[in-house]
Amino acid sequence: MLTRRHGAERSAAFYQDALRYGQSLWISGKPAQAVLQLDKAWMADLAADHPVLEGSPSPYRALVWMMKRAATGDCGYLGNPVRHFQHLASRMSGPRAEIRSWRAWLCFHMAERVLPPRGFPRDGRQIGREGIWIPGFERSLSAVAEHGWRGEAGIAIESLFSDG
């Protein structure tokens, strides 16, 4: 895997490799695995204004684009991004867990807005069993704006309203 060569280092090179690998997986007809690589990209330890983000901004647009196209199953197995991001956000650990959790909650809400609800439900069993509190879209967006990369929250909003 392209990102393993970085070991524990989560640099700009790691970020770009995760994005590249995600694109490769998408092209190979593996949208669920491509989404996992976007998750990895968000693990990068970058300053809020790191230069790599100018050429390769936070991948919300790619996430929305992939979900819209893969929702029918015609592009390969997508899984359930709503449930995936719910689990990711509620079980986050490791370095920068707080911002990574907020990003996952934001992606959770984006998935709910982009995907048809009948085919992509929340995990009600986890919510009930673990007493999960799901922060609202605005709270998640605000936390990403406060703690994330420069312009990240704006990119997320623009992605929801982009046709591309």
C-alpha positions in Angstrom: 0.0 0.0 0.0 1.3 3.4 -1.0 0.9 5.0 2.5 2.7 2.3 4.4 6.0 3.5 3.3 5.5 6.6 5.6 5.4 4.5 8.8 4.0 6.7 11.6 4.9 9.9 9.8 1.7 11.8 8.6 3.4 14.4 6.5 2.3 16.2 3.3 3.8 13.3 1.3 1.5 10.9 3.3 -1.5 13.1 2.5 -0.8 13.2 -1.2 -0.1 9.5 -1.3 -3.5 8.8 0.4 -5.2 10.9 -2.1 -3.4 9.3 -5.0 -4.2 5.8 -3.8 -7.8 6.8 -3.2 -8.0 7.9 -6.8 -6.4 4.7 -8.0 -8.9 2.6 -6.0 -11.8 4.6 -7.5 -10.5 4.0 -11.0 -10.2 0.3 -10.2 -13.9 0.2 -9.3 -13.5 0.1 -5.5 -15.3 3.1 -4.1 -15.6 1.9 -0.5 -11.8 1.5 -0.4 -11.3 4.8 -2.0 -13.4 6.5 0.8 -11.1 4.8 3.3 -8.1 6.4 1.7 -9.8 9.8 2.0 -10.1 9.0 5.8 -6.4 8.3 5.8 -5.7 11.7 4.1 -7.6 13.4 6.9 -5.1 11.7 9.3 -2.3 13.9 8.0 -0.6 16.1 10.5 -0.5 19.4 8.5 -0.4 23.0 9.7 -3.7 24.8 9.0 -2.1 26.7 6.2 0.3 24.0 4.8 1.2 24.7 1.2 0.2 21.2 0.0 -3.4 22.2 0.8 -3.3 24.9 -1.9 -2.9 22.3 -4.7 -4.6 19.4 -3.0 -7.4 20.8 -0.7 -9.2 18.8 1.9 -11.0 16.0 -0.1 -14.6 16.8 0.7 -15.4 17.5 -3.0 -13.9 14.1 -4.0 -15.9 12.4 -1.3 -19.2 13.9 -2.4 -18.4 13.2 -6.0 -17.7 9.6 -5.3 -20.8 9.1 -3.1 -23.1 10.6 -5.7 -21.7 8.4 -8.5 -21.4 5.2 -6.5 -24.8 5.3 -4.7 -26.5 3.2 -7.4 -23.8 0.4 -7.1 -22.9 0.8 -10.8 -19.3 1.9 -9.9 -18.5 -1.0 -7.5 -19.2 -1.6 -3.8 -19.7 1.6 -1.8 -20.8 0.1 1.5 -22.7 2.5 3.7 -20.8 5.7 4.2 -23.3 7.0 6.7 -22.8 4.1 9.0 -19.0 4.1 8.2 -18.6 7.7 9.3 -20.8 7.2 12.3 -18.6 4.3 13.5 -15.4 6.2 12.6 -16.5 9.4 14.5 -17.7 7.6 17.6 -14.6 5.3 17.9 -11.9 7.7 17.0 -8.5 7.4 18.9 -4.9 8.2 18.3 -3.2 11.4 17.3 -5.4 14.4 16.5 -8.5 12.3 17.5 -10.6 15.4 18.2 -10.4 17.1 14.8 -10.5 13.7 13.0 -13.7 12.9 14.9 -15.2 16.2 13.9 -14.3 15.6 10.3 -15.9 12.2 10.4 -19.1 13.7 11.9 -19.1 16.3 9.1 -18.7 13.5 6.5 -21.5 11.6 8.2 -23.8 14.6 7.7 -22.6 15.1 4.2 -23.3 11.4 3.4 -26.8 11.8 4.8 -27.4 14.8 2.6 -26.0 13.2 -0.6 -27.2 9.6 -0.4 -30.7 8.3 -0.5 -31.8 7.6 3.1 -33.5 4.2 2.3 -30.3 2.6 1.2 -27.9 4.2 3.6 -29.3 4.3 7.2 -27.6 5.2 10.5 -26.6 2.4 12.8 -29.5 2.6 15.2 -28.3 -0.3 17.2 -25.0 1.4 18.0 -26.8 4.6 18.9 -29.1 2.8 21.3 -26.6 0.4 22.7 -23.8 2.9 23.2 -25.9 6.0 23.8 -24.1 7.8 20.9 -24.6 11.5 20.8 -24.5 12.7 17.2 -23.6 16.4 16.9 -25.6 18.4 14.4 -24.3 19.4 11.0 -23.7 23.0 12.0 -21.8 22.0 15.2 -19.6 19.6 13.2 -18.9 22.3 10.6 -18.1 24.9 13.2 -15.6 22.5 14.9 -13.9 21.8 11.6 -13.8 25.5 10.9 -12.2 26.2 14.3 -9.7 23.3 14.5 -9.2 22.2 10.9 -7.2 23.4 8.0 -7.6 26.9 6.6 -10.7 27.0 4.4 -11.7 23.4 5.1 -15.2 24.1 6.3 -15.8 26.2 3.2 -14.7 23.4 0.9 -17.1 21.1 2.7 -20.0 23.4 2.1 -19.1 24.1 -1.5 -18.9 20.4 -2.1 -22.5 19.8 -1.1 -23.7 22.4 -3.6 -21.3 21.5 -6.5 -22.5 19.7 -9.6 -19.0 18.6 -10.5 
